[in-house]
Amino acid sequence: GSICWQVGNYVDNGAIVPLDTVLYPIFRNLGLKMRNRIIWHFEHGLHCSRRFSGRYETIIWFTKSDEYTFNLDSVRVPQKYPGKKYFKGPNAGKYSCNPLGKNPGDFWVIPNVKSNHVEKTEHPCQFPVELIERLVLAMTNQGDWVLDPFLGTGTSIIAAIRHNRRGMGAEVVPKYIKLAKDRIQQELTGTLRTRPMDKPVYDPIEAGNSLTVAPWANHKISRQLLLIKERKVRYRKK
């Protein structure tokens, strides 16, 4: 079996403690083997003034043994150059990439659940369903059990149900227990609104809603253009 533990950083009076580094030796002392340290990157969060704003958390994935489930084909993502072929050699003319897509790697860009997210509830630390979907698809088979000991809003069970797995969880806060039950029931009836797993991340530049040049870079760019112009003038005089 597999265990995935998602953590961020503990901030103590401005000093950062990466919690995955604290937990790693605990899991190792239990005889578990680490398979990946996955970076979950997102764009929204607290804006810091005395350090760089934190925009990632980690998922540390351990297994009990070398015999474990890993369904890579279930979580492949589109290739950057899907039509690329070998230019020469014995495979010339054949596609050089996997037709099912590429390995998503250990750096996952998935929007976190903030105020404008379609899945937002009153829970302050809610996981997006698509984050758990990727873990469920990759590390379990249909009919397997998914356990979340800190269930929160029920996201892990929702991801399990969605992909024909069985789910269970534990939660101690009554209002979140009710919220999880309501969301799970909505998933069972097909009425739960979630962000699609394969939806591209919003790009403000492509949407025309972003500055293409940072304001502080304008002076530098103007200076570079002036230097180019001066060089052209000198070249013409020669």
PyRosetta script that sets phi, psi and omega in degrees:
from pyrosetta import init, pose_from_sequence

init()
pose = pose_from_sequence("GSICWQVGNYVDNGAIVPLDTVLYPIFRNLGLKMRNRIIWHFEHGLHCSRRFSGRYETIIWFTKSDEYTFNLDSVRVPQKYPGKKYFKGPNAGKYSCNPLGKNPGDFWVIPNVKSNHVEKTEHPCQFPVELIERLVLAMTNQGDWVLDPFLGTGTSIIAAIRHNRRGMGAEVVPKYIKLAKDRIQQELTGTLRTRPMDKPVYDPIEAGNSLTVAPWANHKISRQLLLIKERKVRYRKK")
pose.set_psi(1, 173.5)
pose.set_omega(1, -179.0)
pose.set_phi(2, -125.4)
pose.set_psi(2, 152.9)
pose.set_omega(2, 170.9)
pose.set_phi(3, -131.0)
pose.set_psi(3, 130.0)
pose.set_omega(3, 177.8)
pose.set_phi(4, -116.7)
pose.set_psi(4, 123.6)
pose.set_omega(4, -177.2)
pose.set_phi(5, -118.7)
pose.set_psi(5, 116.4)
pose.set_omega(5, -176.8)
pose.set_phi(6, -99.3)
pose.set_psi(6, 125.5)
pose.set_omega(6, 179.7)
pose.set_phi(7, -142.8)
pose.set_psi(7, 161.8)
pose.set_omega(7, 175.0)
pose.set_phi(8, -114.8)
pose.set_psi(8, -143.3)
pose.set_omega(8, 178.0)
pose.set_phi(9, -112.7)
pose.set_psi(9, 142.4)
pose.set_omega(9, 173.0)
pose.set_phi(10, -92.2)
pose.set_psi(10, 129.5)
pose.set_omega(10, -178.4)
pose.set_phi(11, -108.3)
pose.set_psi(11, 119.3)
pose.set_omega(11, -179.4)
pose.set_phi(12, -118.2)
pose.set_psi(12, 99.3)
pose.set_omega(12, 179.5)
pose.set_phi(13, 53.9)
pose.set_psi(13, 42.8)
pose.set_omega(13, 177.7)
pose.set_phi(14, 90.8)
pose.set_psi(14, -12.8)
pose.set_omega(14, 179.2)
pose.set_phi(15, -93.0)
pose.set_psi(15, 136.6)
pose.set_omega(15, -174.9)
pose.set_phi(16, -95.9)
pose.set_psi(16, 135.8)
pose.set_omega(16, 171.5)
pose.set_phi(17, -122.8)
pose.set_psi(17, 108.0)
pose.set_omega(17, 178.6)
pose.set_phi(18, -71.6)
pose.set_psi(18, 110.2)
pose.set_omega(18, -170.7)
pose.set_phi(19, -67.5)
pose.set_psi(19, -25.5)
pose.set_omega(19, 179.4)
pose.set_phi(20, -65.2)
pose.set_psi(20, -30.2)
pose.set_omega(20, 178.3)
pose.set_phi(21, -72.6)
pose.set_psi(21, -25.1)
pose.set_omega(21, 176.8)
pose.set_phi(22, -76.7)
pose.set_psi(22, -38.0)
pose.set_omega(22, -176.5)
pose.set_phi(23, -79.5)
pose.set_psi(23, -29.0)
pose.set_omega(23, -175.3)
pose.set_phi(24, -51.8)
pose.set_psi(24, -52.2)
pose.set_omega(24, -178.3)
pose.set_phi(25, -64.0)
pose.set_psi(25, -26.7)
pose.set_omega(25, 178.1)
pose.set_phi(26, -65.4)
pose.set_psi(26, -47.4)
pose.set_omega(26, 178.9)
pose.set_phi(27, -65.1)
pose.set_psi(27, -39.7)
pose.set_omega(27, -180.0)
pose.set_phi(28, -64.7)
pose.set_psi(28, -38.8)
pose.set_omega(28, 179.0)
pose.set_phi(29, -67.2)
pose.set_psi(29, -19.2)
pose.set_omega(29, 176.2)
pose.set_phi(30, -87.2)
pose.set_psi(30, 0.8)
pose.set_omega(30, 177.4)
pose.set_phi(31, 87.7)
pose.set_psi(31, 10.5)
pose.set_omega(31, 180.0)
pose.set_phi(32, -84.7)
pose.set_psi(32, 152.7)
pose.set_omega(32, -178.6)
pose.set_phi(33, -110.9)
pose.set_psi(33, 128.7)
pose.set_omega(33, -179.2)
pose.set_phi(34, -81.1)
pose.set_psi(34, 131.0)
pose.set_omega(34, 179.9)
pose.set_phi(35, -105.1)
pose.set_psi(35, -35.4)
pose.set_omega(35, 179.2)
pose.set_phi(36, -155.0)
pose.set_psi(36, 149.9)
pose.set_omega(36, 166.1)
pose.set_phi(37, -114.3)
pose.set_psi(37, 99.8)
pose.set_omega(37, -172.9)
pose.set_phi(38, -89.8)
pose.set_psi(38, 131.1)
pose.set_omega(38, 176.0)
pose.set_phi(39, -93.4)
pose.set_psi(39, 119.9)
pose.set_omega(39, 174.5)
pose.set_phi(40, -99.8)
pose.set_psi(40, 107.9)
pose.set_omega(40, -177.2)
pose.set_phi(41, -100.0)
pose.set_psi(41, 139.2)
pose.set_omega(41, 177.0)
pose.set_phi(42, -143.9)
pose.set_psi(42, 164.3)
pose.set_omega(42, -172.3)
pose.set_phi(43, -101.4)
pose.set_psi(43, -13.6)
pose.set_omega(43, -172.7)
pose.set_phi(44, -113.3)
pose.set_psi(44, 144.4)
pose.set_omega(44, 179.6)
pose.set_phi(45, 164.5)
pose.set_psi(45, -167.4)
pose.set_omega(45, -178.5)
pose.set_phi(46, -64.8)
pose.set_psi(46, 136.3)
pose.set_omega(46, 176.8)
pose.set_phi(47, -94.4)
pose.set_psi(47, 114.0)
pose.set_omega(47, -177.2)
pose.set_phi(48, -88.4)
pose.set_psi(48, 152.4)
pose.set_omega(48, -179.8)
pose.set_phi(49, -111.0)
pose.set_psi(49, -17.6)
pose.set_omega(49, -177.1)
pose.set_phi(50, -120.5)
pose.set_psi(50, 8.8)
pose.set_omega(50, 174.0)
pose.set_phi(51, -159.9)
pose.set_psi(51, 168.8)
pose.set_omega(51, 176.9)
pose.set_phi(52, -67.6)
pose.set_psi(52, 137.9)
pose.set_omega(52, -178.9)
pose.set_phi(53, -64.2)
pose.set_psi(53, 134.7)
pose.set_omega(53, 179.3)
pose.set_phi(54, -72.7)
pose.set_psi(54, 124.5)
pose.set_omega(54, -178.1)
pose.set_phi(55, -131.5)
pose.set_psi(55, 29.2)
pose.set_omega(55, 175.2)
pose.set_phi(56, -155.5)
pose.set_psi(56, 156.9)
pose.set_omega(56, 168.8)
pose.set_phi(57, -134.6)
pose.set_psi(57, 172.3)
pose.set_omega(57, -175.6)
pose.set_phi(58, -121.4)
pose.set_psi(58, 153.9)
pose.set_omega(58, 172.2)
pose.set_phi(59, -123.7)
pose.set_psi(59, 115.4)
pose.set_omega(59, 178.0)
pose.set_phi(60, -98.9)
pose.set_psi(60, 125.7)
pose.set_omega(60, -174.4)
pose.set_phi(61, -111.0)
pose.set_psi(61, 122.0)
pose.set_omega(61, 178.9)
pose.set_phi(62, -121.7)
pose.set_psi(62, 154.3)
pose.set_omega(62, 172.9)
pose.set_phi(63, -126.6)
pose.set_psi(63, 158.3)
pose.set_omega(63, -179.5)
pose.set_phi(64, -76.5)
pose.set_psi(64, -29.3)
pose.set_omega(64, -177.3)
pose.set_phi(65, -152.1)
pose.set_psi(65, -170.6)
pose.set_omega(65, 177.1)
pose.set_phi(66, -84.1)
pose.set_psi(66, -4.1)
pose.set_omega(66, 177.0)
pose.set_phi(67, -100.5)
pose.set_psi(67, 101.1)
pose.set_omega(67, -177.7)
pose.set_phi(68, -148.9)
pose.set_psi(68, 162.3)
pose.set_omega(68, -179.6)
pose.set_phi(69, -85.8)
pose.set_psi(69, 132.1)
pose.set_omega(69, 172.1)
pose.set_phi(70, -147.8)
pose.set_psi(70, 102.1)
pose.set_omega(70, -177.9)
pose.set_phi(71, -96.6)
pose.set_psi(71, 80.7)
pose.set_omega(71, -176.7)
pose.set_phi(72, -62.1)
pose.set_psi(72, -41.6)
pose.set_omega(72, -176.9)
pose.set_phi(73, -60.8)
pose.set_psi(73, -25.2)
pose.set_omega(73, -178.1)
pose.set_phi(74, -74.7)
pose.set_psi(74, -16.7)
pose.set_omega(74, -174.9)
pose.set_phi(75, -126.5)
pose.set_psi(75, 15.3)
pose.set_omega(75, 178.0)
pose.set_phi(76, -62.6)
pose.set_psi(76, 152.8)
pose.set_omega(76, 179.5)
pose.set_phi(77, -120.0)
pose.set_psi(77, 162.4)
pose.set_omega(77, -177.1)
pose.set_phi(78, -57.8)
pose.set_psi(78, 142.0)
pose.set_omega(78, 176.0)
pose.set_phi(79, -70.1)
pose.set_psi(79, 150.3)
pose.set_omega(79, 175.4)
pose.set_phi(80, -70.2)
pose.set_psi(80, -37.7)
pose.set_omega(80, 178.1)
pose.set_phi(81, -127.3)
pose.set_psi(81, 76.6)
pose.set_omega(81, -173.7)
pose.set_phi(82, -64.0)
pose.set_psi(82, -23.3)
pose.set_omega(82, -178.4)
pose.set_phi(83, -97.1)
pose.set_psi(83, 8.5)
pose.set_omega(83, -177.0)
pose.set_phi(84, -68.4)
pose.set_psi(84, 136.5)
pose.set_omega(84, -178.7)
pose.set_phi(85, -126.7)
pose.set_psi(85, 160.1)
pose.set_omega(85, 175.3)
pose.set_phi(86, -66.4)
pose.set_psi(86, 136.8)
pose.set_omega(86, -176.5)
pose.set_phi(87, -85.7)
pose.set_psi(87, -34.1)
pose.set_omega(87, -178.2)
pose.set_phi(88, -150.0)
pose.set_psi(88, 179.7)
pose.set_omega(88, -179.2)
pose.set_phi(89, 88.2)
pose.set_psi(89, -175.0)
pose.set_omega(89, -176.3)
pose.set_phi(90, -64.5)
pose.set_psi(90, -20.2)
pose.set_omega(90, -179.9)
pose.set_phi(91, -102.4)
pose.set_psi(91, 13.9)
pose.set_omega(91, -178.7)
pose.set_phi(92, -53.2)
pose.set_psi(92, 131.9)
pose.set_omega(92, 179.4)
pose.set_phi(93, 90.4)
pose.set_psi(93, -14.7)
pose.set_omega(93, 179.0)
pose.set_phi(94, -88.9)
pose.set_psi(94, 153.5)
pose.set_omega(94, 178.8)
pose.set_phi(95, -65.6)
pose.set_psi(95, 136.0)
pose.set_omega(95, -177.3)
pose.set_phi(96, -91.8)
pose.set_psi(96, -2.5)
pose.set_omega(96, -178.6)
pose.set_phi(97, -119.4)
pose.set_psi(97, 164.9)
pose.set_omega(97, 177.7)
pose.set_phi(98, -72.9)
pose.set_psi(98, 125.5)
pose.set_omega(98, -177.8)
pose.set_phi(99, -63.3)
pose.set_psi(99, -17.5)
pose.set_omega(99, 179.8)
pose.set_phi(100, -86.0)
pose.set_psi(100, -7.7)
pose.set_omega(100, -178.2)
pose.set_phi(101, 117.1)
pose.set_psi(101, -178.9)
pose.set_omega(101, -176.5)
pose.set_phi(102, -105.3)
pose.set_psi(102, 161.6)
pose.set_omega(102, 173.2)
pose.set_phi(103, -61.5)
pose.set_psi(103, 128.6)
pose.set_omega(103, -176.9)
pose.set_phi(104, -69.4)
pose.set_psi(104, -8.7)
pose.set_omega(104, 179.0)
pose.set_phi(105, 74.2)
pose.set_psi(105, -171.0)
pose.set_omega(105, -177.6)
pose.set_phi(106, -110.3)
pose.set_psi(106, 20.9)
pose.set_omega(106, 175.3)
pose.set_phi(107, -124.2)
pose.set_psi(107, 103.1)
pose.set_omega(107, -173.2)
pose.set_phi(108, -107.0)
pose.set_psi(108, 121.6)
pose.set_omega(108, 177.3)
pose.set_phi(109, -98.4)
pose.set_psi(109, 101.1)
pose.set_omega(109, -178.0)
pose.set_phi(110, -135.3)
pose.set_psi(110, 123.2)
pose.set_omega(110, -178.7)
pose.set_phi(111, -56.4)
pose.set_psi(111, 136.7)
pose.set_omega(111, 175.3)
pose.set_phi(112, -83.5)
pose.set_psi(112, 162.8)
pose.set_omega(112, -174.7)
pose.set_phi(113, -85.4)
pose.set_psi(113, 102.0)
pose.set_omega(113, 175.9)
pose.set_phi(114, -117.4)
pose.set_psi(114, -170.0)
pose.set_omega(114, -168.1)
pose.set_phi(115, -56.8)
pose.set_psi(115, -33.1)
pose.set_omega(115, -177.0)
pose.set_phi(116, -97.0)
pose.set_psi(116, 8.5)
pose.set_omega(116, -179.3)
pose.set_phi(117, -79.9)
pose.set_psi(117, 140.4)
pose.set_omega(117, -176.0)
pose.set_phi(118, -61.8)
pose.set_psi(118, -23.5)
pose.set_omega(118, -177.2)
pose.set_phi(119, -95.1)
pose.set_psi(119, 0.7)
pose.set_omega(119, -171.1)
pose.set_phi(120, -59.2)
pose.set_psi(120, 131.4)
pose.set_omega(120, 173.1)
pose.set_phi(121, -125.1)
pose.set_psi(121, -167.8)
pose.set_omega(121, 180.0)
pose.set_phi(122, -80.2)
pose.set_psi(122, -6.8)
pose.set_omega(122, -180.0)
pose.set_phi(123, -70.0)
pose.set_psi(123, 131.4)
pose.set_omega(123, -175.1)
pose.set_phi(124, -75.7)
pose.set_psi(124, -19.8)
pose.set_omega(124, -175.6)
pose.set_phi(125, -129.8)
pose.set_psi(125, 57.3)
pose.set_omega(125, -174.2)
pose.set_phi(126, -84.7)
pose.set_psi(126, 134.7)
pose.set_omega(126, 175.9)
pose.set_phi(127, -82.0)
pose.set_psi(127, 141.9)
pose.set_omega(127, 169.6)
pose.set_phi(128, -71.3)
pose.set_psi(128, 141.3)
pose.set_omega(128, -177.6)
pose.set_phi(129, -58.9)
pose.set_psi(129, -38.7)
pose.set_omega(129, -175.5)
pose.set_phi(130, -64.7)
pose.set_psi(130, -26.6)
pose.set_omega(130, 176.7)
pose.set_phi(131, -65.1)
pose.set_psi(131, -45.3)
pose.set_omega(131, -179.3)
pose.set_phi(132, -74.7)
pose.set_psi(132, -32.0)
pose.set_omega(132, 178.1)
pose.set_phi(133, -56.8)
pose.set_psi(133, -43.9)
pose.set_omega(133, -178.0)
pose.set_phi(134, -63.5)
pose.set_psi(134, -39.7)
pose.set_omega(134, 178.4)
pose.set_phi(135, -67.4)
pose.set_psi(135, -43.8)
pose.set_omega(135, -178.9)
pose.set_phi(136, -63.4)
pose.set_psi(136, -46.2)
pose.set_omega(136, -179.0)
pose.set_phi(137, -64.4)
pose.set_psi(137, -39.8)
pose.set_omega(137, -175.7)
pose.set_phi(138, -76.5)
pose.set_psi(138, -34.8)
pose.set_omega(138, -167.3)
pose.set_phi(139, -111.9)
pose.set_psi(139, 2.4)
pose.set_omega(139, 177.0)
pose.set_phi(140, -137.7)
pose.set_psi(140, 162.3)
pose.set_omega(140, 173.6)
pose.set_phi(141, -110.2)
pose.set_psi(141, 165.1)
pose.set_omega(141, 178.1)
pose.set_phi(142, -56.7)
pose.set_psi(142, 135.4)
pose.set_omega(142, -179.0)
pose.set_phi(143, 91.4)
pose.set_psi(143, -13.2)
pose.set_omega(143, 179.0)
pose.set_phi(144, -72.0)
pose.set_psi(144, 163.4)
pose.set_omega(144, 178.0)
pose.set_phi(145, -95.1)
pose.set_psi(145, 141.5)
pose.set_omega(145, 173.7)
pose.set_phi(146, -120.2)
pose.set_psi(146, 120.6)
pose.set_omega(146, -178.4)
pose.set_phi(147, -112.3)
pose.set_psi(147, 130.1)
pose.set_omega(147, 174.8)
pose.set_phi(148, -123.7)
pose.set_psi(148, 106.1)
pose.set_omega(148, -177.9)
pose.set_phi(149, -74.4)
pose.set_psi(149, -9.0)
pose.set_omega(149, 176.1)
pose.set_phi(150, -128.9)
pose.set_psi(150, 74.5)
pose.set_omega(150, -163.9)
pose.set_phi(151, -67.7)
pose.set_psi(151, -33.8)
pose.set_omega(151, -179.5)
pose.set_phi(152, 59.9)
pose.set_psi(152, -117.5)
pose.set_omega(152, -176.9)
pose.set_phi(153, -92.1)
pose.set_psi(153, 8.9)
pose.set_omega(153, 175.6)
pose.set_phi(154, 86.1)
pose.set_psi(154, 13.5)
pose.set_omega(154, -175.0)
pose.set_phi(155, -58.4)
pose.set_psi(155, -40.7)
pose.set_omega(155, -177.8)
pose.set_phi(156, -64.4)
pose.set_psi(156, -41.2)
pose.set_omega(156, 178.5)
pose.set_phi(157, -68.8)
pose.set_psi(157, -36.3)
pose.set_omega(157, 177.5)
pose.set_phi(158, -60.9)
pose.set_psi(158, -46.5)
pose.set_omega(158, 178.7)
pose.set_phi(159, -63.3)
pose.set_psi(159, -36.8)
pose.set_omega(159, 179.3)
pose.set_phi(160, -66.0)
pose.set_psi(160, -48.5)
pose.set_omega(160, -179.9)
pose.set_phi(161, -59.9)
pose.set_psi(161, -42.2)
pose.set_omega(161, -176.4)
pose.set_phi(162, -59.6)
pose.set_psi(162, -28.4)
pose.set_omega(162, -176.4)
pose.set_phi(163, -117.9)
pose.set_psi(163, 31.1)
pose.set_omega(163, 172.1)
pose.set_phi(164, 61.3)
pose.set_psi(164, 36.4)
pose.set_omega(164, 170.0)
pose.set_phi(165, -107.9)
pose.set_psi(165, 170.7)
pose.set_omega(165, 176.1)
pose.set_phi(166, -107.1)
pose.set_psi(166, 141.3)
pose.set_omega(166, -175.5)
pose.set_phi(167, -128.1)
pose.set_psi(167, 151.7)
pose.set_omega(167, 174.1)
pose.set_phi(168, -147.8)
pose.set_psi(168, 157.5)
pose.set_omega(168, -179.0)
pose.set_phi(169, -161.8)
pose.set_psi(169, 172.0)
pose.set_omega(169, 178.8)
pose.set_phi(170, -133.1)
pose.set_psi(170, 140.2)
pose.set_omega(170, 178.8)
pose.set_phi(171, -151.5)
pose.set_psi(171, 141.6)
pose.set_omega(171, -175.9)
pose.set_phi(172, -106.8)
pose.set_psi(172, -14.6)
pose.set_omega(172, -178.2)
pose.set_phi(173, -89.9)
pose.set_psi(173, 116.4)
pose.set_omega(173, -174.8)
pose.set_phi(174, -54.0)
pose.set_psi(174, -42.6)
pose.set_omega(174, -176.8)
pose.set_phi(175, -67.9)
pose.set_psi(175, -29.7)
pose.set_omega(175, 177.8)
pose.set_phi(176, -78.8)
pose.set_psi(176, -29.9)
pose.set_omega(176, 174.6)
pose.set_phi(177, -62.0)
pose.set_psi(177, -46.5)
pose.set_omega(177, 178.3)
pose.set_phi(178, -63.5)
pose.set_psi(178, -42.6)
pose.set_omega(178, 179.7)
pose.set_phi(179, -61.5)
pose.set_psi(179, -43.2)
pose.set_omega(179, 179.2)
pose.set_phi(180, -63.3)
pose.set_psi(180, -44.1)
pose.set_omega(180, 178.7)
pose.set_phi(181, -60.0)
pose.set_psi(181, -43.6)
pose.set_omega(181, -179.6)
pose.set_phi(182, -63.5)
pose.set_psi(182, -43.5)
pose.set_omega(182, -178.8)
pose.set_phi(183, -68.0)
pose.set_psi(183, -39.7)
pose.set_omega(183, 178.5)
pose.set_phi(184, -64.2)
pose.set_psi(184, -40.3)
pose.set_omega(184, 177.9)
pose.set_phi(185, -64.3)
pose.set_psi(185, -39.4)
pose.set_omega(185, 176.8)
pose.set_phi(186, -62.8)
pose.set_psi(186, -37.9)
pose.set_omega(186, 177.7)
pose.set_phi(187, -64.8)
pose.set_psi(187, -41.4)
pose.set_omega(187, -179.8)
pose.set_phi(188, -65.1)
pose.set_psi(188, -31.3)
pose.set_omega(188, -179.7)
pose.set_phi(189, -94.0)
pose.set_psi(189, -2.1)
pose.set_omega(189, 177.9)
pose.set_phi(190, 77.8)
pose.set_psi(190, 21.6)
pose.set_omega(190, -177.7)
pose.set_phi(191, -110.3)
pose.set_psi(191, -0.5)
pose.set_omega(191, -178.7)
pose.set_phi(192, -76.5)
pose.set_psi(192, 127.3)
pose.set_omega(192, 178.9)
pose.set_phi(193, -87.9)
pose.set_psi(193, 125.3)
pose.set_omega(193, 178.3)
pose.set_phi(194, -139.8)
pose.set_psi(194, 162.3)
pose.set_omega(194, 175.1)
pose.set_phi(195, -79.0)
pose.set_psi(195, 126.8)
pose.set_omega(195, -178.7)
pose.set_phi(196, -58.1)
pose.set_psi(196, 142.5)
pose.set_omega(196, -176.4)
pose.set_phi(197, -62.8)
pose.set_psi(197, -33.9)
pose.set_omega(197, -175.5)
pose.set_phi(198, -99.5)
pose.set_psi(198, 13.6)
pose.set_omega(198, -179.1)
pose.set_phi(199, -76.2)
pose.set_psi(199, 130.2)
pose.set_omega(199, 179.1)
pose.set_phi(200, -62.5)
pose.set_psi(200, 149.3)
pose.set_omega(200, 177.2)
pose.set_phi(201, -72.0)
pose.set_psi(201, 135.9)
pose.set_omega(201, -178.8)
pose.set_phi(202, -57.2)
pose.set_psi(202, 130.7)
pose.set_omega(202, 179.0)
pose.set_phi(203, -116.1)
pose.set_psi(203, 106.7)
pose.set_omega(203, -177.5)
pose.set_phi(204, -62.7)
pose.set_psi(204, -26.4)
pose.set_omega(204, 179.1)
pose.set_phi(205, -69.3)
pose.set_psi(205, -47.5)
pose.set_omega(205, 178.4)
pose.set_phi(206, -63.6)
pose.set_psi(206, -31.4)
pose.set_omega(206, -179.1)
pose.set_phi(207, -81.4)
pose.set_psi(207, -5.9)
pose.set_omega(207, 179.5)
pose.set_phi(208, 77.0)
pose.set_psi(208, 20.5)
pose.set_omega(208, -177.5)
pose.set_phi(209, -115.0)
pose.set_psi(209, 28.1)
pose.set_omega(209, -176.7)
pose.set_phi(210, -142.5)
pose.set_psi(210, 150.3)
pose.set_omega(210, 172.9)
pose.set_phi(211, -70.6)
pose.set_psi(211, 129.5)
pose.set_omega(211, 178.2)
pose.set_phi(212, -82.6)
pose.set_psi(212, -19.8)
pose.set_omega(212, 177.9)
pose.set_phi(213, -128.4)
pose.set_psi(213, 128.6)
pose.set_omega(213, 178.8)
pose.set_phi(214, -64.1)
pose.set_psi(214, 141.3)
pose.set_omega(214, -177.6)
pose.set_phi(215, -53.8)
pose.set_psi(215, -39.2)
pose.set_omega(215, -177.9)
pose.set_phi(216, -72.4)
pose.set_psi(216, -10.1)
pose.set_omega(216, -178.7)
pose.set_phi(217, -92.4)
pose.set_psi(217, -10.9)
pose.set_omega(217, -176.1)
pose.set_phi(218, -59.9)
pose.set_psi(218, -43.9)
pose.set_omega(218, -179.6)
pose.set_phi(219, -63.1)
pose.set_psi(219, -42.0)
pose.set_omega(219, -179.5)
pose.set_phi(220, -64.0)
pose.set_psi(220, -42.4)
pose.set_omega(220, 179.6)
pose.set_phi(221, -66.0)
pose.set_psi(221, -42.3)
pose.set_omega(221, 178.9)
pose.set_phi(222, -60.8)
pose.set_psi(222, -40.6)
pose.set_omega(222, 178.9)
pose.set_phi(223, -64.6)
pose.set_psi(223, -40.4)
pose.set_omega(223, 178.8)
pose.set_phi(224, -64.6)
pose.set_psi(224, -42.0)
pose.set_omega(224, 178.8)
pose.set_phi(225, -64.8)
pose.set_psi(225, -37.5)
pose.set_omega(225, 178.3)
pose.set_phi(226, -64.8)
pose.set_psi(226, -41.7)
pose.set_omega(226, 178.6)
pose.set_phi(227, -62.7)
pose.set_psi(227, -40.9)
pose.set_omega(227, 178.2)
pose.set_phi(228, -62.6)
pose.set_psi(228, -42.4)
pose.set_omega(228, -179.8)
pose.set_phi(229, -64.0)
pose.set_psi(229, -41.9)
pose.set_omega(229, 179.5)
pose.set_phi(230, -63.8)
pose.set_psi(230, -38.6)
pose.set_omega(230, 179.3)
pose.set_phi(231, -65.9)
pose.set_psi(231, -39.0)
pose.set_omega(231, 178.6)
pose.set_phi(232, -63.6)
pose.set_psi(232, -40.5)
pose.set_omega(232, 179.7)
pose.set_phi(233, -64.2)
pose.set_psi(233, -44.6)
pose.set_omega(233, 179.5)
pose.set_phi(234, -63.6)
pose.set_psi(234, -37.9)
pose.set_omega(234, -179.7)
pose.set_phi(235, -65.2)
pose.set_psi(235, -40.5)
pose.set_omega(235, -179.8)
pose.set_phi(236, -66.1)
pose.set_psi(236, -36.3)
pose.set_omega(236, 180.0)
pose.set_phi(237, -65.8)
pose.set_psi(237, -34.0)
pose.set_omega(237, 178.6)
pose.set_phi(238, -68.2)
pose.dump_pdb("model.pdb")
